[in-house]
Every structure is written in C-alpha cells, then in structure tokens.
C-alpha cells in the first residue's frame, strides 16, 4: 500500500470491496491458526499468501464451514 505522507493522501487508492476482502481473509487466517494450531500447512501459510492467492482462501474457507 503506497501512501504519500507529505500530502497525507493515498497514492494508490484501494476500493472498499478490496479492503473488506482483505479483512475477511485476515479473519479466516486467524481462525484457522487458532482452530488448527498443529497443521503444518496452515503454520506455513503467511497472511500475504492468504490475502493475495484465491486458491488458499477458497481451500481454507471451505474447511471452516
């Protein structure tokens, strides 16, 4: 996320939908790590992987349902 601190404005605006998607994925990532603390795949899954890769989000979104 790029912010121009001299003007206190976003230089790369992010849509509300994108922000909500990132928040949803962050919540899922946290829930997975709490629910499956010994799962090696989840332990090695970074927040960035979960946020930027739909494969991981879809795979683990189903796991929590």
Phi, psi and omega in degrees: 000123182261126177234133175267102185290340181288331181251355182054041178228153174289133176266344179225084186300142177246134181290158178299321179299319180295317179297316179297321178297316179297319179296318180296317180292322178296319179296317179298316180302316180295315180297319179297316181294328178284319185282327182234067186294339182258003179284114184298321181296318180289322178302324183270357180276117181276161176300323180295318177301315182294323183283327188255353186235110182298331180304310182295318181298313181294318181299311184275339174298321178291325183296328182272348183288000000 
